[in-house]
Amino acid sequence: MTFVELLHKALNDQHFGSLVVSDPHAALKQVGIDPTHEKVEALRAAVHALKASSVAIDGKVIDNI
């Protein structure tokens, strides 16, 4: 799974998106990614950036993570 695919899953799967926020280590493990410190921090930074920017994708505001 690529990083973009991971973010897509977090944005479109409410349960997974919640897991990404509450336990990014578990979220990465769930999709078969070794949760190294660098990967966890990159995921946290991406989620923070998406939330902060109120980016709209396909006409909907990202607010489920």
N, C-alpha and C positions, 0 to 999 in steps of 0.2 A: 504494500500500500504506500502510495506516495504521500507527501505532506499535504498536497492539495486535496487528494482523496480523503485524507484524515479530516481536514477542515470541512470538506463537503459533508461528510458523515456527521460531524458535530453540529453542523447547521441544520441538517435535515432530519436527524434522529434525536428527538427531544431527550430521551433517556440517555443516549450516549453523550449528548451535549452537556447534560447535567453532570455526568460522570467526569467529563473532561475538566469541568470547573472544580468539582469536589475532590476528585482523586485522579489527577492526570497520569500518575504511575499506572494505576489500574486500567485506565482507558487505553493507554498505549499497549499494555500487555494483552488486553482483550482483542486487539486487532493484530497481534503478532509482532509488535515493535518492541525492541529492547529499550526500556525506559531509562536511558542514560540521563545524567544531569543536564547535558546540553540539549537533548531532545525535549525533556520536560520543560526547560526554560524557554525553548523556542515555541513550544505549544502554548505556554502561558502568555508569552509576548504576543503571539498571533491572536489569541482569543481577546486579550486586552485591547489590541489595536482594532479588532473588528467591533467590539462593543463601543469603544470610544468614538469611532468614526461614523456610526449609524449608517453603514453602507447598505444600499438597497440592491438586492439581487432578485431578478425576475419580478420586480415590482413589489417585493416585500422587504420591510426593514428587518435586519438581523437583530432579534431580541430574545431568541430562545436559548442562548447560552450566556 
